[in-house]
Amino acid sequence: MKVWVAMALSRKAREYCTAWVFEDDQIDDDVGHLSGGWKMRVSIAKVLLGKPEILLMDEPTNHLDIESILWLERFLKDARCTLIMTSHDRDFMNRVVDRIVEIDGGEVFLYTGNYEQL
């Protein structure tokens, strides 16, 4: 990897961690010292840094504080990728999704809009 690419990724990773309310000492520390919620933030940040074409997220707001949820919401709204997500956080989904697929009893139903628009 070219040095400038590594530096750009490092800057972007630090930017994500700062946005997710990591303290400087946490950013530079071993991930193994973090709690489960903080480890989840690191995992999500690592995936988002890769600029995926498709994101599969299962309950992405679990273990996140309000600032992190709002940051993730803004990120996902601006992301140029397909997002497939399961979540019980309807408020979050209402602000992020524009299509809903319901699978019930082997039947598939597609809705345009969010839950408030159903």
Biopython code that builds the backbone (N, CA, C, O; Angstrom):
import numpy as np
from Bio.PDB.StructureBuilder import StructureBuilder

atoms = [
    (1, "MET", "N", (0.849, -1.172, 0.000)),
    (1, "MET", "CA", (0.000, 0.000, 0.000)),
    (1, "MET", "C", (0.896, 1.236, 0.000)),
    (1, "MET", "O", (1.878, 1.303, 0.739)),
    (2, "LYS", "N", (0.558, 2.186, -0.813)),
    (2, "LYS", "CA", (1.310, 3.437, -0.876)),
    (2, "LYS", "C", (1.181, 4.166, 0.458)),
    (2, "LYS", "O", (0.160, 4.067, 1.138)),
    (3, "VAL", "N", (2.230, 4.897, 0.818)),
    (3, "VAL", "CA", (2.247, 5.602, 2.100)),
    (3, "VAL", "C", (1.109, 6.609, 2.183)),
    (3, "VAL", "O", (0.450, 6.710, 3.218)),
    (4, "TRP", "N", (0.866, 7.358, 1.105)),
    (4, "TRP", "CA", (-0.182, 8.384, 1.167)),
    (4, "TRP", "C", (-1.566, 7.767, 1.322)),
    (4, "TRP", "O", (-2.439, 8.372, 1.944)),
    (5, "VAL", "N", (-1.785, 6.570, 0.767)),
    (5, "VAL", "CA", (-3.063, 5.881, 0.944)),
    (5, "VAL", "C", (-3.224, 5.459, 2.398)),
    (5, "VAL", "O", (-4.293, 5.634, 2.983)),
    (6, "ALA", "N", (-2.175, 4.908, 2.977)),
    (6, "ALA", "CA", (-2.215, 4.492, 4.382)),
    (6, "ALA", "C", (-2.464, 5.700, 5.278)),
    (6, "ALA", "O", (-3.236, 5.621, 6.233)),
    (7, "MET", "N", (-1.808, 6.818, 4.969)),
    (7, "MET", "CA", (-2.001, 8.033, 5.781)),
    (7, "MET", "C", (-3.432, 8.540, 5.647)),
    (7, "MET", "O", (-4.036, 8.961, 6.634)),
    (8, "ALA", "N", (-3.979, 8.502, 4.432)),
    (8, "ALA", "CA", (-5.359, 8.959, 4.224)),
    (8, "ALA", "C", (-6.328, 8.066, 4.992)),
    (8, "ALA", "O", (-7.265, 8.562, 5.618)),
    (9, "LEU", "N", (-6.108, 6.741, 4.950)),
    (9, "LEU", "CA", (-6.965, 5.830, 5.709)),
    (9, "LEU", "C", (-6.836, 6.081, 7.204)),
    (9, "LEU", "O", (-7.828, 6.045, 7.932)),
    (10, "SER", "N", (-5.615, 6.336, 7.660)),
    (10, "SER", "CA", (-5.392, 6.619, 9.068)),
    (10, "SER", "C", (-6.123, 7.884, 9.494)),
    (10, "SER", "O", (-6.740, 7.920, 10.558)),
    (11, "ARG", "N", (-6.056, 8.915, 8.670)),
    (11, "ARG", "CA", (-6.774, 10.164, 8.981)),
    (11, "ARG", "C", (-8.276, 9.926, 9.017)),
    (11, "ARG", "O", (-8.966, 10.400, 9.919)),
    (12, "LYS", "N", (-8.783, 9.180, 8.023)),
    (12, "LYS", "CA", (-10.221, 8.899, 7.953)),
    (12, "LYS", "C", (-10.645, 8.046, 9.146)),
    (12, "LYS", "O", (-11.706, 8.293, 9.720)),
    (13, "ALA", "N", (-9.851, 7.055, 9.534)),
    (13, "ALA", "CA", (-10.168, 6.215, 10.689)),
    (13, "ALA", "C", (-10.212, 7.061, 11.952)),
    (13, "ALA", "O", (-11.120, 6.911, 12.770)),
    (14, "ARG", "N", (-9.238, 7.950, 12.116)),
    (14, "ARG", "CA", (-9.215, 8.836, 13.284)),
    (14, "ARG", "C", (-10.438, 9.759, 13.274)),
    (14, "ARG", "O", (-11.032, 10.022, 14.320)),
    (15, "GLU", "N", (-10.806, 10.244, 12.095)),
    (15, "GLU", "CA", (-11.991, 11.106, 11.963)),
    (15, "GLU", "C", (-13.248, 10.357, 12.399)),
    (15, "GLU", "O", (-14.071, 10.907, 13.132)),
    (16, "TYR", "N", (-13.407, 9.100, 11.953)),
    (16, "TYR", "CA", (-14.564, 8.293, 12.339)),
    (16, "TYR", "C", (-14.573, 8.078, 13.849)),
    (16, "TYR", "O", (-15.607, 8.237, 14.499)),
    (17, "CYS", "N", (-13.426, 7.718, 14.400)),
    (17, "CYS", "CA", (-13.352, 7.450, 15.837)),
    (17, "CYS", "C", (-13.651, 8.704, 16.649)),
    (17, "CYS", "O", (-14.323, 8.631, 17.678)),
    (18, "THR", "N", (-13.159, 9.847, 16.196)),
    (18, "THR", "CA", (-13.442, 11.109, 16.887)),
    (18, "THR", "C", (-14.934, 11.422, 16.819)),
    (18, "THR", "O", (-15.527, 11.858, 17.806)),
    (19, "ALA", "N", (-15.539, 11.198, 15.648)),
    (19, "ALA", "CA", (-16.978, 11.434, 15.492)),
    (19, "ALA", "C", (-17.788, 10.524, 16.400)),
    (19, "ALA", "O", (-18.882, 10.880, 16.837)),
    (20, "TRP", "N", (-17.240, 9.343, 16.682)),
    (20, "TRP", "CA", (-17.942, 8.386, 17.527)),
    (20, "TRP", "C", (-17.553, 8.537, 18.988)),
    (20, "TRP", "O", (-17.768, 7.625, 19.787)),
    (21, "VAL", "N", (-16.991, 9.667, 19.338)),
    (21, "VAL", "CA", (-16.718, 10.078, 20.710)),
    (21, "VAL", "C", (-15.642, 9.217, 21.391)),
    (21, "VAL", "O", (-15.675, 9.041, 22.609)),
    (22, "PHE", "N", (-14.712, 8.692, 20.632)),
    (22, "PHE", "CA", (-13.557, 8.027, 21.229)),
    (22, "PHE", "C", (-12.617, 9.102, 21.762)),
    (22, "PHE", "O", (-12.434, 10.140, 21.127)),
    (23, "GLU", "N", (-12.025, 8.857, 22.917)),
    (23, "GLU", "CA", (-10.983, 9.724, 23.443)),
    (23, "GLU", "C", (-9.674, 9.381, 22.728)),
    (23, "GLU", "O", (-9.516, 8.270, 22.223)),
    (24, "ASP", "N", (-8.737, 10.334, 22.685)),
    (24, "ASP", "CA", (-7.462, 10.102, 22.001)),
    (24, "ASP", "C", (-6.751, 8.865, 22.523)),
    (24, "ASP", "O", (-6.194, 8.096, 21.740)),
    (25, "ASP", "N", (-6.764, 8.661, 23.855)),
    (25, "ASP", "CA", (-6.067, 7.491, 24.396)),
    (25, "ASP", "C", (-6.754, 6.187, 23.993)),
    (25, "ASP", "O", (-6.093, 5.154, 23.885)),
    (26, "GLN", "N", (-8.077, 6.219, 23.767)),
    (26, "GLN", "CA", (-8.785, 5.023, 23.309)),
    (26, "GLN", "C", (-8.427, 4.710, 21.856)),
    (26, "GLN", "O", (-8.295, 3.545, 21.482)),
    (27, "ILE", "N", (-8.272, 5.746, 21.045)),
    (27, "ILE", "CA", (-7.960, 5.556, 19.631)),
    (27, "ILE", "C", (-6.613, 4.867, 19.476)),
    (27, "ILE", "O", (-6.442, 4.011, 18.608)),
    (28, "ASP", "N", (-5.669, 5.239, 20.309)),
    (28, "ASP", "CA", (-4.315, 4.695, 20.203)),
    (28, "ASP", "C", (-4.094, 3.440, 21.044)),
    (28, "ASP", "O", (-3.009, 2.860, 21.004)),
    (29, "ASP", "N", (-5.106, 3.008, 21.806)),
    (29, "ASP", "CA", (-4.970, 1.853, 22.684)),
    (29, "ASP", "C", (-5.351, 0.563, 21.958)),
    (29, "ASP", "O", (-5.865, 0.599, 20.840)),
    (30, "ASP", "N", (-5.097, -0.558, 22.593)),
    (30, "ASP", "CA", (-5.446, -1.876, 22.087)),
    (30, "ASP", "C", (-6.966, -2.041, 22.153)),
    (30, "ASP", "O", (-7.582, -1.743, 23.176)),
    (31, "VAL", "N", (-7.567, -2.513, 21.063)),
    (31, "VAL", "CA", (-9.017, -2.713, 21.004)),
    (31, "VAL", "C", (-9.475, -3.696, 22.078)),
    (31, "VAL", "O", (-10.602, -3.598, 22.563)),
    (32, "GLY", "N", (-8.621, -4.634, 22.452)),
    (32, "GLY", "CA", (-8.967, -5.619, 23.467)),
    (32, "GLY", "C", (-9.299, -5.013, 24.821)),
    (32, "GLY", "O", (-9.940, -5.666, 25.646)),
    (33, "HIS", "N", (-8.878, -3.781, 25.065)),
    (33, "HIS", "CA", (-9.164, -3.111, 26.331)),
    (33, "HIS", "C", (-10.528, -2.426, 26.352)),
    (33, "HIS", "O", (-10.944, -1.906, 27.387)),
    (34, "LEU", "N", (-11.225, -2.423, 25.218)),
    (34, "LEU", "CA", (-12.503, -1.721, 25.117)),
    (34, "LEU", "C", (-13.666, -2.623, 25.527)),
    (34, "LEU", "O", (-13.573, -3.849, 25.473)),
    (35, "SER", "N", (-14.759, -1.989, 25.937)),
    (35, "SER", "CA", (-15.980, -2.731, 26.261)),
    (35, "SER", "C", (-16.660, -3.179, 24.967)),
    (35, "SER", "O", (-16.244, -2.797, 23.873)),
    (36, "GLY", "N", (-17.699, -3.986, 25.101)),
    (36, "GLY", "CA", (-18.416, -4.503, 23.932)),
    (36, "GLY", "C", (-18.984, -3.422, 23.039)),
    (36, "GLY", "O", (-18.896, -3.520, 21.815)),
    (37, "GLY", "N", (-19.568, -2.389, 23.632)),
    (37, "GLY", "CA", (-20.140, -1.300, 22.846)),
    (37, "GLY", "C", (-19.092, -0.549, 22.048)),
    (37, "GLY", "O", (-19.318, -0.196, 20.890)),
    (38, "TRP", "N", (-17.936, -0.303, 22.673)),
    (38, "TRP", "CA", (-16.848, 0.392, 21.981)),
    (38, "TRP", "C", (-16.265, -0.489, 20.888)),
    (38, "TRP", "O", (-15.892, 0.009, 19.826)),
    (39, "LYS", "N", (-16.182, -1.805, 21.136)),
    (39, "LYS", "CA", (-15.690, -2.716, 20.104)),
    (39, "LYS", "C", (-16.625, -2.722, 18.898)),
    (39, "LYS", "O", (-16.176, -2.813, 17.755)),
    (40, "MET", "N", (-17.950, -2.623, 19.164)),
    (40, "MET", "CA", (-18.915, -2.578, 18.066)),
    (40, "MET", "C", (-18.667, -1.344, 17.203)),
    (40, "MET", "O", (-18.721, -1.424, 15.976)),
    (41, "ARG", "N", (-18.396, -0.207, 17.836)),
    (41, "ARG", "CA", (-18.122, 1.016, 17.077)),
    (41, "ARG", "C", (-16.899, 0.837, 16.188)),
    (41, "ARG", "O", (-16.895, 1.259, 15.032)),
    (42, "VAL", "N", (-15.851, 0.204, 16.741)),
    (42, "VAL", "CA", (-14.635, -0.039, 15.965)),
    (42, "VAL", "C", (-14.963, -0.939, 14.778)),
    (42, "VAL", "O", (-14.498, -0.684, 13.667)),
    (43, "SER", "N", (-15.749, -1.975, 14.992)),
    (43, "SER", "CA", (-16.103, -2.901, 13.916)),
    (43, "SER", "C", (-16.890, -2.193, 12.817)),
    (43, "SER", "O", (-16.609, -2.385, 11.633)),
    (44, "ILE", "N", (-17.854, -1.391, 13.191)),
    (44, "ILE", "CA", (-18.647, -0.662, 12.203)),
    (44, "ILE", "C", (-17.754, 0.314, 11.440)),
    (44, "ILE", "O", (-17.846, 0.413, 10.216)),
    (45, "ALA", "N", (-16.890, 1.036, 12.156)),
    (45, "ALA", "CA", (-15.991, 1.997, 11.508)),
    (45, "ALA", "C", (-15.081, 1.292, 10.501)),
    (45, "ALA", "O", (-14.849, 1.814, 9.410)),
    (46, "LYS", "N", (-14.564, 0.112, 10.856)),
    (46, "LYS", "CA", (-13.692, -0.638, 9.941)),
    (46, "LYS", "C", (-14.436, -0.996, 8.662)),
    (46, "LYS", "O", (-13.884, -0.884, 7.567)),
    (47, "VAL", "N", (-15.672, -1.422, 8.795)),
    (47, "VAL", "CA", (-16.460, -1.783, 7.617)),
    (47, "VAL", "C", (-16.728, -0.542, 6.763)),
    (47, "VAL", "O", (-16.586, -0.587, 5.541)),
    (48, "LEU", "N", (-17.110, 0.549, 7.393)),
    (48, "LEU", "CA", (-17.444, 1.761, 6.647)),
    (48, "LEU", "C", (-16.228, 2.355, 5.950)),
    (48, "LEU", "O", (-16.362, 2.950, 4.881)),
    (49, "LEU", "N", (-15.058, 2.205, 6.533)),
    (49, "LEU", "CA", (-13.825, 2.688, 5.901)),
    (49, "LEU", "C", (-13.562, 2.000, 4.569)),
    (49, "LEU", "O", (-12.922, 2.572, 3.686)),
    (50, "GLY", "N", (-14.049, 0.789, 4.425)),
    (50, "GLY", "CA", (-13.849, 0.036, 3.193)),
    (50, "GLY", "C", (-14.744, 0.482, 2.046)),
    (50, "GLY", "O", (-14.626, -0.042, 0.938)),
    (51, "LYS", "N", (-15.636, 1.436, 2.286)),
    (51, "LYS", "CA", (-16.575, 1.940, 1.284)),
    (51, "LYS", "C", (-17.249, 0.791, 0.520)),
    (51, "LYS", "O", (-17.093, 0.669, -0.695)),
    (52, "PRO", "N", (-17.990, -0.036, 1.236)),
    (52, "PRO", "CA", (-18.613, -1.201, 0.593)),
    (52, "PRO", "C", (-19.729, -0.796, -0.373)),
    (52, "PRO", "O", (-20.326, 0.272, -0.242)),
    (53, "GLU", "N", (-19.993, -1.662, -1.333)),
    (53, "GLU", "CA", (-21.110, -1.443, -2.251)),
    (53, "GLU", "C", (-22.416, -1.901, -1.625)),
    (53, "GLU", "O", (-23.485, -1.380, -1.941)),
    (54, "ILE", "N", (-22.319, -2.886, -0.727)),
    (54, "ILE", "CA", (-23.496, -3.422, -0.030)),
    (54, "ILE", "C", (-23.154, -3.531, 1.452)),
    (54, "ILE", "O", (-22.096, -4.041, 1.820)),
    (55, "LEU", "N", (-24.052, -3.052, 2.288)),
    (55, "LEU", "CA", (-23.902, -3.181, 3.746)),
    (55, "LEU", "C", (-25.025, -4.053, 4.270)),
    (55, "LEU", "O", (-26.194, -3.799, 3.980)),
    (56, "LEU", "N", (-24.693, -5.063, 5.026)),
    (56, "LEU", "CA", (-25.675, -5.906, 5.699)),
    (56, "LEU", "C", (-25.508, -5.641, 7.189)),
    (56, "LEU", "O", (-24.485, -5.991, 7.777)),
    (57, "MET", "N", (-26.516, -5.023, 7.798)),
    (57, "MET", "CA", (-26.407, -4.621, 9.199)),
    (57, "MET", "C", (-27.548, -5.228, 10.006)),
    (57, "MET", "O", (-28.715, -5.161, 9.619)),
    (58, "ASP", "N", (-27.182, -5.817, 11.129)),
    (58, "ASP", "CA", (-28.150, -6.426, 12.035)),
    (58, "ASP", "C", (-28.167, -5.600, 13.313)),
    (58, "ASP", "O", (-27.200, -5.601, 14.074)),
    (59, "GLU", "N", (-29.260, -4.901, 13.544)),
    (59, "GLU", "CA", (-29.422, -4.061, 14.737)),
    (59, "GLU", "C", (-28.226, -3.106, 14.918)),
    (59, "GLU", "O", (-27.558, -3.151, 15.951)),
    (60, "PRO", "N", (-27.953, -2.250, 13.932)),
    (60, "PRO", "CA", (-26.754, -1.415, 13.993)),
    (60, "PRO", "C", (-26.747, -0.377, 15.115)),
    (60, "PRO", "O", (-25.681, 0.132, 15.463)),
    (61, "THR", "N", (-27.896, -0.053, 15.683)),
    (61, "THR", "CA", (-27.909, 0.962, 16.737)),
    (61, "THR", "C", (-27.758, 0.379, 18.139)),
    (61, "THR", "O", (-27.625, 1.123, 19.111)),
    (62, "ASN", "N", (-27.780, -0.960, 18.250)),
    (62, "ASN", "CA", (-27.580, -1.574, 19.572)),
    (62, "ASN", "C", (-26.229, -1.161, 20.139)),
    (62, "ASN", "O", (-25.235, -1.144, 19.412)),
    (63, "HIS", "N", (-26.178, -0.837, 21.390)),
    (63, "HIS", "CA", (-24.957, -0.496, 22.123)),
    (63, "HIS", "C", (-24.340, 0.834, 21.687)),
    (63, "HIS", "O", (-23.196, 1.121, 22.039)),
    (64, "LEU", "N", (-25.077, 1.651, 20.930)),
    (64, "LEU", "CA", (-24.542, 2.949, 20.520)),
    (64, "LEU", "C", (-25.247, 4.056, 21.284)),
    (64, "LEU", "O", (-26.441, 3.962, 21.566)),
    (65, "ASP", "N", (-24.502, 5.107, 21.618)),
    (65, "ASP", "CA", (-25.115, 6.263, 22.260)),
    (65, "ASP", "C", (-25.720, 7.170, 21.193)),
    (65, "ASP", "O", (-25.546, 6.932, 19.998)),
    (66, "ILE", "N", (-26.425, 8.203, 21.626)),
    (66, "ILE", "CA", (-27.151, 9.088, 20.710)),
    (66, "ILE", "C", (-26.224, 9.714, 19.674)),
    (66, "ILE", "O", (-26.556, 9.740, 18.489)),
    (67, "GLU", "N", (-25.054, 10.223, 20.106)),
    (67, "GLU", "CA", (-24.126, 10.858, 19.160)),
    (67, "GLU", "C", (-23.699, 9.884, 18.076)),
    (67, "GLU", "O", (-23.625, 10.253, 16.904)),
    (68, "SER", "N", (-23.422, 8.656, 18.452)),
    (68, "SER", "CA", (-22.987, 7.643, 17.489)),
    (68, "SER", "C", (-24.114, 7.258, 16.539)),
    (68, "SER", "O", (-23.890, 7.071, 15.344)),
    (69, "ILE", "N", (-25.318, 7.142, 17.071)),
    (69, "ILE", "CA", (-26.476, 6.820, 16.224)),
    (69, "ILE", "C", (-26.698, 7.932, 15.202)),
    (69, "ILE", "O", (-26.935, 7.654, 14.027)),
    (70, "LEU", "N", (-26.622, 9.181, 15.641)),
    (70, "LEU", "CA", (-26.820, 10.299, 14.716)),
    (70, "LEU", "C", (-25.736, 10.344, 13.653)),
    (70, "LEU", "O", (-26.017, 10.631, 12.489)),
    (71, "TRP", "N", (-24.489, 10.060, 14.047)),
    (71, "TRP", "CA", (-23.397, 10.032, 13.079)),
    (71, "TRP", "C", (-23.626, 8.918, 12.060)),
    (71, "TRP", "O", (-23.475, 9.132, 10.857)),
    (72, "LEU", "N", (-23.992, 7.725, 12.545)),
    (72, "LEU", "CA", (-24.233, 6.587, 11.659)),
    (72, "LEU", "C", (-25.394, 6.893, 10.711)),
    (72, "LEU", "O", (-25.343, 6.557, 9.528)),
    (73, "GLU", "N", (-26.420, 7.519, 11.231)),
    (73, "GLU", "CA", (-27.563, 7.898, 10.413)),
    (73, "GLU", "C", (-27.135, 8.828, 9.270)),
    (73, "GLU", "O", (-27.499, 8.607, 8.115)),
    (74, "ARG", "N", (-26.361, 9.865, 9.600)),
    (74, "ARG", "CA", (-25.882, 10.794, 8.560)),
    (74, "ARG", "C", (-25.013, 10.066, 7.544)),
    (74, "ARG", "O", (-25.131, 10.285, 6.339)),
    (75, "PHE", "N", (-24.140, 9.198, 8.044)),
    (75, "PHE", "CA", (-23.255, 8.445, 7.156)),
    (75, "PHE", "C", (-24.075, 7.598, 6.188)),
    (75, "PHE", "O", (-23.830, 7.631, 4.982)),
    (76, "LEU", "N", (-25.033, 6.848, 6.693)),
    (76, "LEU", "CA", (-25.814, 5.945, 5.857)),
    (76, "LEU", "C", (-26.676, 6.702, 4.857)),
    (76, "LEU", "O", (-26.871, 6.236, 3.735)),
    (77, "LYS", "N", (-27.190, 7.856, 5.243)),
    (77, "LYS", "CA", (-27.987, 8.653, 4.313)),
    (77, "LYS", "C", (-27.136, 9.165, 3.153)),
    (77, "LYS", "O", (-27.633, 9.312, 2.036)),
    (78, "ASP", "N", (-25.866, 9.434, 3.411)),
    (78, "ASP", "CA", (-24.959, 9.942, 2.375)),
    (78, "ASP", "C", (-24.224, 8.836, 1.634)),
    (78, "ASP", "O", (-23.630, 9.089, 0.586)),
    (79, "ALA", "N", (-24.254, 7.618, 2.156)),
    (79, "ALA", "CA", (-23.493, 6.511, 1.570)),
    (79, "ALA", "C", (-24.041, 6.158, 0.190)),
    (79, "ALA", "O", (-25.247, 6.213, -0.052)),
    (80, "ARG", "N", (-23.144, 5.803, -0.688)),
    (80, "ARG", "CA", (-23.521, 5.403, -2.044)),
    (80, "ARG", "C", (-23.447, 3.879, -2.119)),
    (80, "ARG", "O", (-22.658, 3.312, -2.875)),
    (81, "CYS", "N", (-24.293, 3.234, -1.312)),
    (81, "CYS", "CA", (-24.291, 1.778, -1.298)),
    (81, "CYS", "C", (-25.696, 1.273, -0.997)),
    (81, "CYS", "O", (-26.578, 2.025, -0.584)),
    (82, "THR", "N", (-25.868, 0.004, -1.213)),
    (82, "THR", "CA", (-27.121, -0.657, -0.857)),
    (82, "THR", "C", (-27.028, -1.069, 0.607)),
    (82, "THR", "O", (-26.034, -1.661, 1.027)),
    (83, "LEU", "N", (-28.046, -0.761, 1.368)),
    (83, "LEU", "CA", (-28.098, -1.112, 2.786)),
    (83, "LEU", "C", (-29.214, -2.113, 3.003)),
    (83, "LEU", "O", (-30.372, -1.853, 2.676)),
    (84, "ILE", "N", (-28.859, -3.253, 3.555)),
    (84, "ILE", "CA", (-29.839, -4.258, 3.962)),
    (84, "ILE", "C", (-29.725, -4.335, 5.475)),
    (84, "ILE", "O", (-28.656, -4.633, 6.008)),
    (85, "MET", "N", (-30.830, -4.067, 6.168)),
    (85, "MET", "CA", (-30.746, -3.902, 7.618)),
    (85, "MET", "C", (-31.960, -4.513, 8.300)),
    (85, "MET", "O", (-33.082, -4.432, 7.802)),
    (86, "THR", "N", (-31.710, -5.123, 9.445)),
    (86, "THR", "CA", (-32.788, -5.484, 10.356)),
    (86, "THR", "C", (-32.625, -4.599, 11.582)),
    (86, "THR", "O", (-31.507, -4.364, 12.041)),
    (87, "SER", "N", (-33.727, -4.115, 12.106)),
    (87, "SER", "CA", (-33.645, -3.253, 13.274)),
    (87, "SER", "C", (-34.997, -3.151, 13.949)),
    (87, "SER", "O", (-36.040, -3.179, 13.295)),
    (88, "HIS", "N", (-34.966, -3.031, 15.271)),
    (88, "HIS", "CA", (-36.174, -2.735, 16.025)),
    (88, "HIS", "C", (-36.299, -1.235, 16.267)),
    (88, "HIS", "O", (-37.298, -0.777, 16.823)),
    (89, "ASP", "N", (-35.303, -0.476, 15.860)),
    (89, "ASP", "CA", (-35.272, 0.977, 16.056)),
    (89, "ASP", "C", (-35.986, 1.646, 14.881)),
    (89, "ASP", "O", (-35.356, 2.080, 13.917)),
    (90, "ARG", "N", (-37.303, 1.718, 14.985)),
    (90, "ARG", "CA", (-38.105, 2.253, 13.880)),
    (90, "ARG", "C", (-37.805, 3.718, 13.600)),
    (90, "ARG", "O", (-37.839, 4.141, 12.445)),
    (91, "ASP", "N", (-37.516, 4.495, 14.627)),
    (91, "ASP", "CA", (-37.183, 5.904, 14.405)),
    (91, "ASP", "C", (-35.942, 6.020, 13.529)),
    (91, "ASP", "O", (-35.914, 6.808, 12.584)),
    (92, "PHE", "N", (-34.917, 5.232, 13.845)),
    (92, "PHE", "CA", (-33.691, 5.217, 13.039)),
    (92, "PHE", "C", (-34.007, 4.793, 11.614)),
    (92, "PHE", "O", (-33.574, 5.435, 10.657)),
    (93, "MET", "N", (-34.755, 3.719, 11.476)),
    (93, "MET", "CA", (-35.091, 3.228, 10.139)),
    (93, "MET", "C", (-35.910, 4.254, 9.362)),
    (93, "MET", "O", (-35.697, 4.434, 8.163)),
    (94, "ASN", "N", (-36.839, 4.926, 10.028)),
    (94, "ASN", "CA", (-37.650, 5.940, 9.349)),
    (94, "ASN", "C", (-36.794, 7.056, 8.776)),
    (94, "ASN", "O", (-37.133, 7.639, 7.746)),
    (95, "ARG", "N", (-35.683, 7.356, 9.442)),
    (95, "ARG", "CA", (-34.816, 8.438, 8.980)),
    (95, "ARG", "C", (-33.809, 7.971, 7.933)),
    (95, "ARG", "O", (-33.211, 8.801, 7.248)),
    (96, "VAL", "N", (-33.608, 6.655, 7.796)),
    (96, "VAL", "CA", (-32.550, 6.158, 6.914)),
    (96, "VAL", "C", (-33.079, 5.450, 5.663)),
    (96, "VAL", "O", (-32.522, 5.636, 4.581)),
    (97, "VAL", "N", (-34.131, 4.652, 5.782)),
    (97, "VAL", "CA", (-34.553, 3.799, 4.664)),
    (97, "VAL", "C", (-35.575, 4.482, 3.754)),
    (97, "VAL", "O", (-36.307, 5.383, 4.165)),
    (98, "ASP", "N", (-35.594, 4.015, 2.495)),
    (98, "ASP", "CA", (-36.603, 4.506, 1.559)),
    (98, "ASP", "C", (-37.373, 3.361, 0.889)),
    (98, "ASP", "O", (-38.222, 3.587, 0.027)),
    (99, "ARG", "N", (-37.055, 2.120, 1.306)),
    (99, "ARG", "CA", (-37.783, 0.935, 0.862)),
    (99, "ARG", "C", (-37.774, -0.085, 1.997)),
    (99, "ARG", "O", (-36.822, -0.178, 2.772)),
    (100, "ILE", "N", (-38.847, -0.832, 2.066)),
    (100, "ILE", "CA", (-38.947, -1.883, 3.085)),
    (100, "ILE", "C", (-39.371, -3.174, 2.406)),
    (100, "ILE", "O", (-40.294, -3.197, 1.592)),
    (101, "VAL", "N", (-38.676, -4.246, 2.759)),
    (101, "VAL", "CA", (-39.051, -5.574, 2.284)),
    (101, "VAL", "C", (-39.533, -6.344, 3.504)),
    (101, "VAL", "O", (-38.812, -6.480, 4.492)),
    (102, "GLU", "N", (-40.743, -6.838, 3.425)),
    (102, "GLU", "CA", (-41.303, -7.656, 4.503)),
    (102, "GLU", "C", (-41.379, -9.092, 4.012)),
    (102, "GLU", "O", (-41.883, -9.364, 2.922)),
    (103, "ILE", "N", (-40.879, -9.997, 4.820)),
    (103, "ILE", "CA", (-40.961, -11.422, 4.503)),
    (103, "ILE", "C", (-41.836, -12.054, 5.576)),
    (103, "ILE", "O", (-41.495, -12.055, 6.759)),
    (104, "ASP", "N", (-42.955, -12.585, 5.145)),
    (104, "ASP", "CA", (-43.928, -13.130, 6.095)),
    (104, "ASP", "C", (-44.520, -14.413, 5.522)),
    (104, "ASP", "O", (-45.164, -14.405, 4.473)),
    (105, "GLY", "N", (-44.289, -15.512, 6.231)),
    (105, "GLY", "CA", (-44.863, -16.792, 5.809)),
    (105, "GLY", "C", (-44.433, -17.205, 4.409)),
    (105, "GLY", "O", (-45.219, -17.800, 3.672)),
    (106, "GLY", "N", (-43.209, -16.900, 4.036)),
    (106, "GLY", "CA", (-42.709, -17.271, 2.722)),
    (106, "GLY", "C", (-43.089, -16.300, 1.615)),
    (106, "GLY", "O", (-42.665, -16.466, 0.471)),
    (107, "GLU", "N", (-43.880, -15.293, 1.942)),
    (107, "GLU", "CA", (-44.239, -14.278, 0.946)),
    (107, "GLU", "C", (-43.389, -13.028, 1.156)),
    (107, "GLU", "O", (-43.025, -12.690, 2.282)),
    (108, "VAL", "N", (-43.081, -12.353, 0.061)),
    (108, "VAL", "CA", (-42.260, -11.155, 0.096)),
    (108, "VAL", "C", (-43.103, -9.978, -0.357)),
    (108, "VAL", "O", (-43.760, -10.031, -1.396)),
    (109, "PHE", "N", (-43.075, -8.906, 0.443)),
    (109, "PHE", "CA", (-43.809, -7.689, 0.132)),
    (109, "PHE", "C", (-42.825, -6.529, 0.093)),
    (109, "PHE", "O", (-42.017, -6.369, 1.007)),
    (110, "LEU", "N", (-42.886, -5.721, -0.959)),
    (110, "LEU", "CA", (-41.994, -4.584, -1.109)),
    (110, "LEU", "C", (-42.794, -3.299, -0.971)),
    (110, "LEU", "O", (-43.817, -3.119, -1.631)),
    (111, "TYR", "N", (-42.319, -2.408, -0.108)),
    (111, "TYR", "CA", (-42.976, -1.123, 0.118)),
    (111, "TYR", "C", (-41.980, -0.004, -0.190)),
    (111, "TYR", "O", (-40.803, -0.101, 0.156)),
    (112, "THR", "N", (-42.452, 1.040, -0.830)),
    (112, "THR", "CA", (-41.625, 2.220, -1.065)),
    (112, "THR", "C", (-41.889, 3.184, 0.082)),
    (112, "THR", "O", (-43.039, 3.425, 0.448)),
    (113, "GLY", "N", (-40.826, 3.732, 0.644)),
    (113, "GLY", "CA", (-40.937, 4.652, 1.762)),
    (113, "GLY", "C", (-40.444, 4.002, 3.044)),
    (113, "GLY", "O", (-39.806, 2.949, 3.012)),
    (114, "ASN", "N", (-40.742, 4.630, 4.166)),
    (114, "ASN", "CA", (-40.344, 4.085, 5.472)),
    (114, "ASN", "C", (-41.603, 3.642, 6.211)),
    (114, "ASN", "O", (-42.693, 3.634, 5.639)),
    (115, "TYR", "N", (-41.450, 3.272, 7.492)),
    (115, "TYR", "CA", (-42.602, 2.771, 8.250)),
    (115, "TYR", "C", (-43.695, 3.811, 8.417)),
    (115, "TYR", "O", (-44.879, 3.471, 8.402)),
    (116, "GLU", "N", (-43.321, 5.062, 8.575)),
    (116, "GLU", "CA", (-44.340, 6.103, 8.726)),
    (116, "GLU", "C", (-45.173, 6.264, 7.462)),
    (116, "GLU", "O", (-46.320, 6.707, 7.521)),
    (117, "GLN", "N", (-44.596, 5.903, 6.318)),
    (117, "GLN", "CA", (-45.277, 6.088, 5.041)),
    (117, "GLN", "C", (-46.088, 4.863, 4.613)),
    (117, "GLN", "O", (-46.750, 4.894, 3.576)),
    (118, "LEU", "N", (-46.041, 3.781, 5.405)),
    (118, "LEU", "CA", (-46.803, 2.570, 5.043)),
    (118, "LEU", "C", (-48.278, 2.792, 5.208)),
    (118, "LEU", "O", (-49.072, 1.887, 4.951)),
]
sb = StructureBuilder()
sb.init_structure("model")
sb.init_model(0)
sb.init_chain("A")
sb.init_seg("    ")
for serial, (resi, resn, name, xyz) in enumerate(atoms, 1):
    if name == "N":
        sb.init_residue(resn, " ", resi, " ")
    sb.init_atom(name, np.array(xyz, "f"), 0.0, 1.0, " ", f" {name:<3s}", serial, name[0])
structure = sb.get_structure()
